[in-house]
Amino acid sequence: MNSCERGISKGSINVNKMATDAYKIIETAKRTGKIEKGTNETTKAIERGTALFVAYAGNVEPKEIVAHLPVLCKEKGIPCAEVDDKAKLGVAAGLSVAASSVVVVEAGDAQQDIASFKK
Protein backbone atom coordinates (compact mmCIF):
# COMPACT_ATOMS: atom_id res chain seq x y z
CA MET A 1 0.00 0.00 0.00
CA ASN A 2 1.06 3.54 -0.57
CA SER A 3 1.50 6.17 2.13
CA CYS A 4 -2.17 7.14 2.02
CA GLU A 5 -4.50 4.38 3.09
CA ARG A 6 -7.91 4.55 1.45
CA GLY A 7 -11.19 3.47 2.98
CA ILE A 8 -11.50 0.47 0.65
CA SER A 9 -10.81 -3.22 1.08
CA LYS A 10 -7.20 -4.24 0.42
CA GLY A 11 -6.74 -7.96 0.88
CA SER A 12 -6.59 -8.95 4.52
CA ILE A 13 -6.29 -5.42 5.90
CA ASN A 14 -9.20 -4.38 8.07
CA VAL A 15 -10.29 -1.03 6.65
CA ASN A 16 -12.49 -0.16 9.63
CA LYS A 17 -9.46 -0.67 11.85
CA MET A 18 -7.48 1.82 9.75
CA ALA A 19 -10.20 4.45 10.17
CA THR A 20 -10.45 3.68 13.89
CA ASP A 21 -6.68 4.00 14.18
CA ALA A 22 -6.79 7.36 12.38
CA TYR A 23 -9.49 8.68 14.74
CA LYS A 24 -7.47 7.38 17.72
CA ILE A 25 -4.32 9.13 16.48
CA ILE A 26 -6.20 12.43 16.06
CA GLU A 27 -7.84 12.19 19.51
CA THR A 28 -4.56 11.32 21.24
CA ALA A 29 -2.62 14.08 19.48
CA LYS A 30 -5.38 16.58 20.33
CA ARG A 31 -5.00 15.74 24.03
CA THR A 32 -1.21 15.46 24.28
CA GLY A 33 0.23 17.15 21.18
CA LYS A 34 -1.06 19.61 18.61
CA ILE A 35 -3.42 19.30 15.66
CA GLU A 36 -4.67 21.71 13.05
CA LYS A 37 -8.11 21.51 11.48
CA GLY A 38 -9.37 22.26 7.99
CA THR A 39 -8.05 21.73 4.50
CA ASN A 40 -6.22 25.07 4.30
CA GLU A 41 -4.32 24.47 7.55
CA THR A 42 -3.64 20.86 6.57
CA THR A 43 -2.26 21.88 3.18
CA LYS A 44 -0.02 24.53 4.75
CA ALA A 45 1.35 22.06 7.30
CA ILE A 46 2.16 19.52 4.58
CA GLU A 47 3.89 22.13 2.42
CA ARG A 48 5.84 23.54 5.38
CA GLY A 49 7.01 20.07 6.40
CA THR A 50 5.42 20.20 9.86
CA ALA A 51 2.76 17.53 9.20
CA LEU A 52 3.29 14.17 10.89
CA PHE A 53 -0.05 12.53 10.00
CA VAL A 54 -3.02 13.58 7.86
CA ALA A 55 -6.61 12.34 7.96
CA TYR A 56 -9.24 13.51 5.50
CA ALA A 57 -12.91 12.65 5.11
CA GLY A 58 -14.09 10.59 2.17
CA ASN A 59 -17.58 12.11 2.15
CA VAL A 60 -16.54 15.70 1.41
CA GLU A 61 -18.45 17.29 -1.48
CA PRO A 62 -17.08 18.31 -3.88
CA LYS A 63 -14.23 15.78 -3.72
CA GLU A 64 -11.82 18.33 -5.20
CA ILE A 65 -11.63 20.04 -1.79
CA VAL A 66 -9.46 17.24 -0.41
CA ALA A 67 -8.30 15.51 -3.63
CA HIS A 68 -4.84 17.10 -3.47
CA LEU A 69 -4.05 15.90 0.07
CA PRO A 70 -3.10 12.26 -0.71
CA VAL A 71 -0.93 13.45 -3.60
CA LEU A 72 0.93 15.95 -1.42
CA CYS A 73 1.33 13.39 1.36
CA LYS A 74 2.75 10.82 -1.03
CA GLU A 75 5.24 13.37 -2.41
CA LYS A 76 6.37 14.33 1.09
CA GLY A 77 6.26 10.80 2.56
CA ILE A 78 3.65 11.71 5.18
CA PRO A 79 1.26 8.99 6.34
CA CYS A 80 -2.36 9.82 5.66
CA ALA A 81 -5.71 8.10 5.87
CA GLU A 82 -9.10 8.57 4.31
CA VAL A 83 -11.76 8.23 7.00
CA ASP A 84 -15.42 7.53 6.39
CA ASP A 85 -17.14 10.60 7.79
CA LYS A 86 -16.36 14.32 8.15
CA ALA A 87 -18.66 14.61 11.18
CA LYS A 88 -16.74 11.87 13.03
CA LEU A 89 -13.47 13.54 12.04
CA GLY A 90 -14.74 16.80 13.52
CA VAL A 91 -15.67 15.06 16.77
CA ALA A 92 -12.24 13.39 16.95
CA ALA A 93 -10.67 16.84 16.51
CA GLY A 94 -12.80 18.27 19.33
CA LEU A 95 -15.13 20.29 17.13
CA SER A 96 -18.90 20.57 17.24
CA VAL A 97 -18.93 20.79 13.43
CA ALA A 98 -17.60 18.57 10.65
CA ALA A 99 -13.97 18.73 9.54
CA SER A 100 -12.85 17.90 6.02
CA SER A 101 -9.27 17.22 7.14
CA VAL A 102 -7.05 17.24 10.20
CA VAL A 103 -3.28 17.23 10.50
CA VAL A 104 -1.10 16.22 13.45
CA VAL A 105 1.79 18.68 13.82
CA GLU A 106 2.99 17.58 17.28
CA ALA A 107 2.37 13.92 18.02
CA GLY A 108 2.53 13.85 21.80
CA ASP A 109 1.53 10.36 22.97
CA ALA A 110 0.38 9.46 19.43
CA GLN A 111 3.98 9.10 18.20
CA GLN A 112 3.95 5.31 18.55
CA ASP A 113 0.58 5.01 16.79
CA ILE A 114 1.76 7.17 13.89
CA ALA A 115 4.94 5.10 13.55
CA SER A 116 2.93 1.86 13.47
CA PHE A 117 0.46 3.36 10.96
CA LYS A 118 3.31 3.92 8.49
CA LYS A 119 4.04 0.20 8.33
GUMI-791472 format. One record per atom (N, C-alpha, C, CB): residue number from 1; residue in three letters; x, y, z. Coordinates in Angstrom, 2 decimals. Atoms other than C-alpha are relative to their C-alpha. Glycine has a CB too. Layout:
<rs>
   num   residu        c1        c2        c3
   NUM      ALA         X         Y         Z
...
</rs>
This chain:
<rs>
   num   residu        c1        c2        c3
     1      MET      0.83     -1.19      0.00
     1      MET      0.00      0.00      0.00
     1      MET      0.86      1.24      0.00
     1      MET     -0.93      0.01      1.19
     2      ASN     -0.74     -1.25      0.02
     2      ASN      1.06      3.54     -0.57
     2      ASN     -0.13      0.71      1.35
     2      ASN     -0.50      0.91     -1.14
     3      SER     -0.02     -0.71     -1.28
     3      SER      1.50      6.17      2.13
     3      SER     -1.37      0.51      0.43
     3      SER      0.95      1.15     -0.08
     4      CYS      1.34     -0.47     -0.35
     4      CYS     -2.17      7.14      2.02
     4      CYS     -0.99     -1.15     -0.11
     4      CYS     -0.44      1.16     -0.91
     5      GLU      0.89      1.14     -0.05
     5      GLU     -4.50      4.38      3.09
     5      GLU     -1.42      0.45     -0.31
     5      GLU      0.06     -0.69      1.37
     6      ARG      1.36     -0.36      0.38
     6      ARG     -7.91      4.55      1.45
     6      ARG     -1.00     -0.87      0.72
     6      ARG     -0.19     -0.12     -1.52
     7      GLY      1.08      0.71     -0.68
     7      GLY    -11.19      3.47      2.98
     7      GLY     -0.63     -1.05     -0.89
     7      GLY     -1.05      0.96      0.48
     8      ILE      0.50      1.09      0.83
     8      ILE    -11.50      0.47      0.65
     8      ILE      0.70     -1.28      0.40
     8      ILE      0.22      0.29     -1.51
     9      SER     -0.56      1.28     -0.39
     9      SER    -10.81     -3.22      1.08
     9      SER      1.28     -0.30     -0.77
     9      SER     -1.01     -1.11     -0.21
    10      LYS     -1.28      0.35      0.59
    10      LYS     -7.20     -4.24      0.42
    10      LYS      0.45     -1.32      0.59
    10      LYS      1.07      1.12      0.24
    11      GLY     -0.43      1.31     -0.47
    11      GLY     -6.74     -7.96      0.88
    11      GLY     -0.45     -0.27      1.41
    11      GLY      1.49     -0.13     -0.09
    12      SER      0.35      0.38     -1.37
    12      SER     -6.59     -8.95      4.52
    12      SER      0.00      1.17      0.97
    12      SER      0.96     -1.05      0.48
    13      ILE     -0.05     -1.16     -0.89
    13      ILE     -6.29     -5.42      5.90
    13      ILE     -1.41      0.40      0.39
    13      ILE      0.73      1.18     -0.66
    14      ASN      1.30     -0.42     -0.51
    14      ASN     -9.20     -4.38      8.07
    14      ASN     -0.13      1.51     -0.16
    14      ASN     -0.18     -0.42      1.49
    15      VAL      0.14     -1.41      0.31
    15      VAL    -10.29     -1.03      6.65
    15      VAL     -0.61      0.77      1.16
    15      VAL     -0.85      0.19     -1.25
    16      ASN      0.60     -0.68     -1.15
    16      ASN    -12.49     -0.16      9.63
    16      ASN      1.03      0.24      1.09
    16      ASN     -1.17     -0.81      0.56
    17      LYS     -1.06     -0.17     -0.98
    17      LYS     -9.46     -0.67     11.85
    17      LYS      0.90      1.18     -0.37
    17      LYS      0.83     -1.29      0.12
    18      MET     -0.82     -1.13      0.43
    18      MET     -7.48      1.82      9.75
    18      MET     -0.68      1.31      0.35
    18      MET      0.28     -0.06     -1.51
    19      ALA      0.74     -1.22     -0.32
    19      ALA    -10.20      4.45     10.17
    19      ALA     -0.02      0.22      1.51
    19      ALA     -1.44     -0.06     -0.55
    20      THR      0.00     -0.09     -1.46
    20      THR    -10.45      3.68     13.89
    20      THR      1.36      0.45      0.50
    20      THR     -0.38     -1.36      0.62
    21      ASP     -1.35     -0.42     -0.38
    21      ASP     -6.68      4.00     14.18
    21      ASP      0.23      1.48     -0.30
    21      ASP      1.05     -0.85     -0.72
    22      ALA     -0.17     -1.41      0.37
    22      ALA     -6.79      7.36     12.38
    22      ALA     -0.72      0.89      1.01
    22      ALA     -0.53      0.26     -1.43
    23      TYR      0.74     -0.78     -1.00
    23      TYR     -9.49      8.68     14.74
    23      TYR      0.74     -0.01      1.34
    23      TYR     -1.43     -0.56      0.18
    24      LYS     -0.73      0.14     -1.26
    24      LYS     -7.47      7.38     17.72
    24      LYS      1.24      0.90      0.01
    24      LYS      0.40     -1.48      0.24
    25      ILE     -1.19     -0.84      0.12
    25      ILE     -4.32      9.13     16.48
    25      ILE     -0.38      1.47      0.17
    25      ILE      0.70     -0.22     -1.36
    26      ILE      0.44     -1.40     -0.08
    26      ILE     -6.20     12.43     16.06
    26      ILE     -0.40      0.35      1.43
    26      ILE     -1.18      0.25     -0.96
    27      GLU      0.44     -0.27     -1.37
    27      GLU     -7.84     12.19     19.51
    27      GLU      1.17      0.07      0.97
    27      GLU     -0.99     -1.06      0.45
    28      THR     -1.16      0.02     -0.89
    28      THR     -4.56     11.32     21.24
    28      THR      0.87      1.24     -0.21
    28      THR      0.82     -1.27     -0.22
    29      ALA     -0.83     -1.18      0.29
    29      ALA     -2.62     14.08     19.48
    29      ALA     -0.69      1.28      0.45
    29      ALA      0.30      0.07     -1.51
    30      LYS      0.74     -1.19     -0.48
    30      LYS     -5.38     16.58     20.33
    30      LYS      0.22      0.19      1.50
    30      LYS     -1.52     -0.15     -0.30
    31      ARG     -0.16     -0.07     -1.45
    31      ARG     -5.00     15.74     24.03
    31      ARG      1.44      0.30      0.42
    31      ARG     -0.46     -1.29      0.64
    32      THR     -1.38     -0.05     -0.50
    32      THR     -1.21     15.46     24.28
    32      THR      0.98      0.69     -0.94
    32      THR      0.48     -1.38      0.26
    33      GLY     -0.87     -0.66      0.97
    33      GLY      0.23     17.15     21.18
    33      GLY     -0.70      1.21     -0.58
    33      GLY      0.40     -0.97     -1.13
    34      LYS      0.64     -1.14      0.67
    34      LYS     -1.06     19.61     18.61
    34      LYS     -0.53     -0.46     -1.35
    34      LYS      0.98      1.19     -0.16
    35      ILE      0.60      0.26      1.30
    35      ILE     -3.42     19.30     15.66
    35      ILE     -0.46      1.31     -0.60
    35      ILE     -1.17     -1.01      0.11
    36      GLU      0.61     -1.12      0.69
    36      GLU     -4.67     21.71     13.05
    36      GLU     -1.14     -0.53     -0.82
    36      GLU      1.03      0.76     -0.89
    37      LYS      1.24      0.47      0.61
    37      LYS     -8.11     21.51     11.48
    37      LYS     -0.30      0.80     -1.26
    37      LYS     -1.17      0.11      0.99
    38      GLY      0.39     -0.65      1.24
    38      GLY     -9.37     22.26      7.99
    38      GLY      0.99     -0.24     -1.12
    38      GLY     -0.16      1.47      0.23
    39      THR     -0.83      0.32      1.16
    39      THR     -8.05     21.73      4.50
    39      THR      1.09      1.04     -0.23
    39      THR     -0.87     -0.11     -1.24
    40      ASN     -1.04     -1.02      0.18
    40      ASN     -6.22     25.07      4.30
    40      ASN      1.15     -0.19      0.97
    40      ASN     -0.59      1.40      0.16
    41      GLU     -1.05      0.21     -1.01
    41      GLU     -4.32     24.47      7.55
    41      GLU      0.76     -1.29     -0.27
    41      GLU     -0.61     -0.04      1.41
    42      THR     -0.64      1.28      0.30
    42      THR     -3.64     20.86      6.57
    42      THR      0.97      0.15     -1.17
    42      THR     -1.06     -1.07     -0.32
    43      THR     -0.85     -0.21      1.17
    43      THR     -2.26     21.88      3.18
    43      THR      1.25      0.80      0.36
    43      THR     -0.78      0.73     -1.11
    44      LYS     -1.15     -0.80     -0.41
    44      LYS     -0.02     24.53      4.75
    44      LYS      1.00     -0.82      0.82
    44      LYS     -0.46      1.22      0.81
    45      ALA     -0.89      0.81     -0.82
    45      ALA      1.35     22.06      7.30
    45      ALA      0.78     -1.01     -0.85
    45      ALA     -0.81     -0.74      1.08
    46      ILE     -0.69      0.94      0.89
    46      ILE      2.16     19.52      4.58
    46      ILE      1.09      0.73     -0.77
    46      ILE     -1.00     -0.67     -0.98
    47      GLU     -0.97     -0.75      0.80
    47      GLU      3.89     22.13      2.42
    47      GLU      1.16      0.55      0.83
    47      GLU     -0.69      1.14     -0.72
    48      ARG     -1.05     -0.52     -0.88
    48      ARG      5.84     23.54      5.38
    48      ARG      0.87     -1.11      0.60
    48      ARG     -0.61      0.81      1.13
    49      GLY     -0.76      1.13     -0.54
    49      GLY      7.01     20.07      6.40
    49      GLY     -0.24     -0.25      1.47
    49      GLY      1.45      0.23     -0.22
    50      THR      0.29      0.20     -1.42
    50      THR      5.42     20.20      9.86
    50      THR     -1.01     -1.11      0.25
    50      THR     -0.50      1.29      0.61
    51      ALA      1.03      1.04     -0.14
    51      ALA      2.76     17.53      9.20
    51      ALA      0.64     -1.34      0.32
    51      ALA     -0.83     -0.12     -1.30
    52      LEU     -0.45      1.34     -0.37
    52      LEU      3.29     14.17     10.89
    52      LEU     -1.00     -1.07     -0.45
    52      LEU      0.22     -0.09      1.50
    53      PHE      1.06      0.93      0.38
    53      PHE     -0.05     12.53     10.00
    53      PHE     -1.19      0.81     -0.49
    53      PHE     -0.41     -0.93      1.19
    54      VAL      1.15     -0.70      0.58
    54      VAL     -3.02     13.58      7.86
    54      VAL     -1.17     -0.96     -0.08
    54      VAL      0.34      0.57     -1.40
    55      ALA      1.24      0.76      0.20
    55      ALA     -6.61     12.34      7.96
    55      ALA     -0.97      0.93     -0.73
    55      ALA     -0.61     -0.50      1.39
    56      TYR      0.99     -0.80      0.72
    56      TYR     -9.24     13.51      5.50
    56      TYR     -1.24     -0.84     -0.21
    56      TYR      0.57      0.49     -1.37
    57      ALA      1.29      0.69      0.09
    57      ALA    -12.91     12.65      5.11
    57      ALA     -0.29     -0.39     -1.45
    57      ALA     -1.13      0.89      0.55
    58      GLY      0.34      0.49      1.32
    58      GLY    -14.09     10.59      2.17
    58      GLY     -1.35      0.49     -0.50
    58      GLY      0.00     -1.48      0.01
    59      ASN      1.34     -0.45      0.41
    59      ASN    -17.58     12.11      2.15
    59      ASN     -0.09      1.52     -0.17
    59      ASN     -1.02     -0.45      1.02
    60      VAL     -0.02     -1.44      0.26
    60      VAL    -16.54     15.70      1.41
    60      VAL     -0.52      0.24     -1.42
    60      VAL      1.44      0.59      0.17
    61      GLU      0.52     -0.37      1.33
    61      GLU    -18.45     17.29     -1.48
    61      GLU      0.29      1.47     -0.25
    61      GLU     -1.53     -0.28     -0.11
    62      PRO     -0.53      0.85      1.07
    62      PRO    -17.08     18.31     -3.88
    62      PRO      1.34     -0.63      0.41
    62      PRO      0.18      0.83     -1.28
    63      LYS     -1.21      0.77     -0.34
    63      LYS    -14.23     15.78     -3.72
    63      LYS      1.28      0.80     -0.23
    63      LYS      0.04     -1.27     -0.83
    64      GLU     -1.19     -0.78      0.34
    64      GLU    -11.82     18.33     -5.20
    64      GLU      0.55      0.77      1.20
    64      GLU     -0.32      0.96     -1.12
    65      ILE     -0.46     -0.73     -1.20
    65      ILE    -11.63     20.04     -1.79
    65      ILE      1.16     -0.72      0.66
    65      ILE     -1.16      0.18      1.00
    66      VAL     -1.05      0.76     -0.67
    66      VAL     -9.46     17.24     -0.41
    66      VAL      0.81     -0.88     -0.96
    66      VAL     -0.60     -0.87      1.07
    67      ALA     -0.64      0.90      0.97
    67      ALA     -8.30     15.51     -3.63
    67      ALA      1.52      0.17     -0.07
    67      ALA     -0.59      0.23     -1.37
    68      HIS     -1.44     -0.24      0.08
    68      HIS     -4.84     17.10     -3.47
    68      HIS      0.77     -0.53      1.21
    68      HIS      0.26      1.49     -0.15
    69      LEU     -0.69      0.40     -1.23
    69      LEU     -4.05     15.90      0.07
    69      LEU      0.77     -1.31     -0.13
    69      LEU     -1.00     -0.11      1.12
    70      PRO     -0.79      1.24      0.12
    70      PRO     -3.10     12.26     -0.71
    70      PRO      1.20      0.15     -0.93
    70      PRO     -0.88     -1.13     -0.49
    71      VAL     -1.11     -0.22      0.93
    71      VAL     -0.93     13.45     -3.60
    71      VAL      1.15      0.71      0.70
    71      VAL     -0.46      0.82     -1.22
    72      LEU     -1.03     -0.73     -0.75
    72      LEU      0.93     15.95     -1.42
    72      LEU      0.67     -0.89      1.05
    72      LEU     -0.61      1.23      0.68
    73      CYS     -0.55      0.89     -1.03
    73      CYS      1.33     13.39      1.36
    73      CYS      0.94     -1.04     -0.60
    73      CYS     -1.13     -0.70      0.76
    74      LYS     -0.86      0.99      0.66
    74      LYS      2.75     10.82     -1.03
    74      LYS      1.32      0.63     -0.41
    74      LYS     -0.72     -0.60     -1.23
    75      GLU     -1.22     -0.71      0.40
    75      GLU      5.24     13.37     -2.41
    75      GLU      0.92      0.26      1.18
    75      GLU     -0.36      1.31     -0.67
    76      LYS     -0.79     -0.36     -1.18
    76      LYS      6.37     14.33      1.09
    76      LYS      0.28     -1.19      0.93
    76      LYS     -0.72      1.09      0.78
    77      GLY     -0.20      1.17     -0.84
    77      GLY      6.26     10.80      2.56
    77      GLY     -0.70      0.07      1.34
    77      GLY      1.45     -0.20      0.23
    78      ILE      0.77     -0.17     -1.24
    78      ILE      3.65     11.71      5.18
    78      ILE     -1.13     -1.02      0.01
    78      ILE     -0.56      1.46      0.12
    79      PRO      1.11      0.95     -0.06
    79      PRO      1.26      8.99      6.34
    79      PRO     -1.34      0.73      0.05
    79      PRO      0.15     -0.93      1.22
    80      CYS      1.33     -0.60     -0.04
    80      CYS     -2.36      9.82      5.66
    80      CYS     -1.05     -1.09     -0.15
    80      CYS     -0.15      1.06     -1.11
    81      ALA      1.10      0.96      0.03
    81      ALA     -5.71      8.10      5.87
    81      ALA     -1.28      0.69     -0.42
    81      ALA     -0.18     -0.68      1.36
    82      GLU      1.34     -0.47      0.33
    82      GLU     -9.10      8.57      4.31
    82      GLU     -0.94     -0.64      1.00
    82      GLU     -0.41     -0.35     -1.49
    83      VAL      0.98      0.52     -0.96
    83      VAL    -11.76      8.23      7.00
    83      VAL     -1.39      0.12     -0.60
    83      VAL      0.08      0.77      1.36
    84      ASP      1.32      0.13      0.61
    84      ASP    -15.42      7.53      6.39
    84      ASP     -0.90      1.22      0.12
    84      ASP     -0.68     -1.14      0.59
    85      ASP      1.00     -1.02     -0.24
    85      ASP    -17.14     10.60      7.79
    85      ASP      0.61      1.30      0.52
    85      ASP     -1.04     -0.51      0.97
    86      LYS     -0.53     -1.30     -0.43
    86      LYS    -16.36     14.32      8.15
    86      LYS     -0.54      0.40      1.37
    86      LYS     -0.35      1.07     -1.02
    87      ALA      0.55     -0.31     -1.32
    87      ALA    -18.66     14.61     11.18
    87      ALA      0.80     -0.70      1.10
    87      ALA     -1.49     -0.40      0.08
    88      LYS     -0.81      0.75     -0.97
    88      LYS    -16.74     11.87     13.03
    88      LYS      1.40      0.59      0.12
    88      LYS      0.10     -1.48     -0.40
    89      LEU     -1.32     -0.62     -0.02
    89      LEU    -13.47     13.54     12.04
    89      LEU     -0.03      1.29      0.82
    89      LEU      0.50      0.28     -1.43
    90      GLY      0.17     -1.21     -0.80
    90      GLY    -14.74     16.80     13.52
    90      GLY     -0.08     -0.30      1.48
    90      GLY     -1.23      0.74     -0.43
    91      VAL      0.10      0.41     -1.41
    91      VAL    -15.67     15.06     16.77
    91      VAL      1.36     -0.42      0.53
    91      VAL     -1.02     -1.15      0.16
    92      ALA     -1.33      0.46     -0.43
    92      ALA    -12.24     13.39     16.95
    92      ALA      0.94      1.19      0.22
    92      ALA      0.61     -0.96     -1.05
    93      ALA     -0.84     -1.19     -0.12
    93      ALA    -10.67     16.84     16.51
    93      ALA     -0.50      0.95      1.08
    93      ALA      0.06      0.73     -1.32
    94      GLY      0.53     -0.83     -1.07
    94      GLY    -12.80     18.27     19.33
    94      GLY     -0.89      1.13     -0.47
    94      GLY      1.12      0.56      0.78
    95      LEU      0.88     -1.03      0.55
    95      LEU    -15.13     20.29     17.13
    95      LEU     -1.46     -0.41      0.11
    95      LEU      0.36      0.28     -1.46
    96      SER      1.43      0.29      0.01
    96      SER    -18.90     20.57     17.24
    96      SER     -0.54      0.00     -1.43
    96      SER     -0.76      1.01      0.87
    97      VAL      0.36      0.01      1.42
    97      VAL    -18.93     20.79     13.43
    97      VAL      0.90     -1.00     -0.74
    97      VAL      0.12      1.43     -0.62
    98      ALA     -0.78      0.93      0.81
    98      ALA    -17.60     18.57     10.65
    98      ALA      1.36      0.61     -0.37
    98      ALA     -0.77     -0.39     -1.27
    99      ALA     -1.32     -0.43      0.46
    99      ALA    -13.97     18.73      9.54
    99      ALA      0.36     -0.81     -1.24
    99      ALA      1.09     -0.19      1.13
   100      SER     -0.37      0.70      1.22
   100      SER    -12.85     17.90      6.02
   100      SER      1.36     -0.68      0.13
   100      SER      0.02      0.97     -1.18
   101      SER     -1.33      0.60     -0.22
   101      SER     -9.27     17.22      7.14
   101      SER      0.60      0.51      1.29
   101      SER      0.94      0.30     -1.19
   102      VAL     -0.71     -0.33     -1.24
   102      VAL     -7.05     17.24     10.20
   102      VAL      1.44     -0.45     -0.16
   102      VAL     -0.68     -0.67      1.26
   103      VAL     -1.42      0.35      0.06
   103      VAL     -3.28     17.23     10.50
   103      VAL      0.59      0.01      1.41
   103      VAL      0.78      0.98     -0.93
   104      VAL     -0.74      0.05     -1.26
   104      VAL     -1.10     16.22     13.45
   104      VAL      1.33      0.69     -0.25
   104      VAL      0.21     -1.48      0.52
   105      VAL     -1.27     -0.71      0.15
   105      VAL      1.79     18.68     13.82
   105      VAL      0.95     -0.26      1.18
   105      VAL     -0.25      1.50     -0.14
   106      GLU     -0.79      0.47     -1.14
   106      GLU      2.99     17.58     17.28
   106      GLU     -0.68     -1.25      0.52
   106      GLU      0.14      1.10      1.13
   107      ALA      0.63      1.30     -0.26
   107      ALA      2.37     13.92     18.02
   107      ALA     -0.37     -0.23      1.46
   107      ALA      0.91     -1.10     -0.45
   108      GLY      0.26      0.32     -1.41
   108      GLY      2.53     13.85     21.80
   108      GLY      0.05     -1.50      0.21
   108      GLY     -1.36      0.56      0.45
   109      ASP      0.05      1.44     -0.27
   109      ASP      1.53     10.36     22.97
   109      ASP     -0.40     -0.83     -1.22
   109      ASP     -0.98     -0.27      1.13
   110      ALA      0.40      0.72      1.22
   110      ALA      0.38      9.46     19.43
   110      ALA      1.20     -0.40     -0.86
   110      ALA     -0.95      0.85     -0.82
   111      GLN     -1.20      0.29      0.79
   111      GLN      3.98      9.10     18.20
   111      GLN      0.10     -1.48     -0.37
   111      GLN      1.24      0.43      0.77
   112      GLN     -0.09      1.45      0.24
   112      GLN      3.95      5.31     18.55
   112      GLN     -1.07     -0.46     -0.99
   112      GLN     -0.14     -0.78      1.33
   113      ASP      1.09      0.36      0.91
   113      ASP      0.58      5.01     16.79
   113      ASP      0.28      0.46     -1.42
   113      ASP     -1.32      0.59      0.48
   114      ILE     -0.33     -0.51      1.32
   114      ILE      1.76      7.17     13.89
   114      ILE      1.10     -0.86     -0.63
   114      ILE      0.45      1.49      0.07
   115      ALA     -1.09      0.85      0.51
   115      ALA      4.94      5.10     13.55
   115      ALA     -0.53     -1.37     -0.45
   115      ALA      1.09     -0.19      1.08
   116      SER      0.56      1.31      0.39
   116      SER      2.93      1.86     13.47
   116      SER     -0.94      0.13     -1.18
   116      SER     -0.73     -0.64      1.18
   117      PHE      0.89     -0.22      1.13
   117      PHE      0.46      3.36     10.96
   117      PHE      0.78      0.02     -1.31
   117      PHE     -0.78      1.32      0.17
   118      LYS     -0.84     -0.08      1.20
   118      LYS      3.31      3.92      8.49
   118      LYS      0.30     -1.38     -0.58
   118      LYS      1.30      0.72      0.32
   119      LYS     -0.41      1.33      0.45
   119      LYS      4.04      0.20      8.33
   119      LYS     -1.07     -0.71     -0.78
   119      LYS      0.38     -0.84      1.17
</rs>
